[in-house]
Amino acid sequence: MTFQRARSAEQREERRRTILDTALKMLDEMPVAEVSLNELSRRVGLAKSNVLRYFESREAVLLELLDRALRDWLAEVAEELAAGVDPDRTAPERAEAFAAVVARSLARRTVLCDLIGAQAAVLEHNVSTDVVVRFKRSAVGGLETMAEFLHRAVPEVGGEATSVCLLAMILTGGLWTHSRPSPSAQAAYAADPALAGLHLELAPALEHGLVLLITGAMARQG
C-alpha cells in the first residue's frame, strides 16, 4: 500500500485512522512489545518519517489505541453488567457478580489487557506531555464511567467507587503480566508443586482481587 501526500484535513484524518487500524491488526498477531515503528510503517506503506508526521512515536500510536479500546470496552461491559448483576441480591452477592462480569469481560479482551499491562512502564514513555495529558483526561472520564457502573451495582461502596475502579485497572495490568510466565517460570511451576499458587490465571485471579477491593470498600463505608 502506498499513499500520496495528504493535503486536506480529511485526508490527514484518514491517514491517522489507517495507521491506527494497521497497528491494531498487528496487535492481533503479536504482543505490544513486538510492535515496531519500522514494521508499522512498512505495512501502512509510508516511510517511518511520514508516520511520525501523524504520531510522535510508536508509544503514541499504542496509547491512542488503548484509549479507544477502553472506551469500546466500557460501552460493551455496561450491557454485560446489566444482564449479570441482579439488583435484588444481597450486597456481597452483587459485589461478587460485578467482579465476575468485569473479570471475564476483561480477560476476553487480550489486546486491551496487553495495552493496560504496558501503559505505565512503556506507553507513557517516549511521548510528550500533551499526549499524556490527552490520554489521562480521557482515562479520567472512563474511570468515572466505570465508577458509575460499580456504584449502580453496589451502592454500598459509597465514595470509594472511583478508587476501587482505579485499583482494579492497575490490578488488571499487573495480573496480565503475571499470568503469562516465562518458559523458565513455567518450568519452575512444573518442577515444584509448592509453587503452584504463584501460577495465576487472569480471570479467576482478577475476579478474586476485585471482590477483595469491593468488599473492603464496603467495610470501610459500613
ABEGO torsion letter per residue (X at the ends): XBBBBBABAAAAAAAAAAAAAAAAAAAAABBAAABBAAAAAAAAGBBAAAAAAABABAAAAAAAAAAAAAAAAAAAAAAAAAAABBAABBAAAAAAAAAAAAAAAAAABAAAAAAAAAAAAAAABGBBAAAAAAAAAAAAAAAAAAAAAAAAABAAAEAAAAAAAAAAAAAAAAAAAAABBBAAAAAAAAABAAAAAABBBAAAAAAAAAAAAAAAAAAAAX
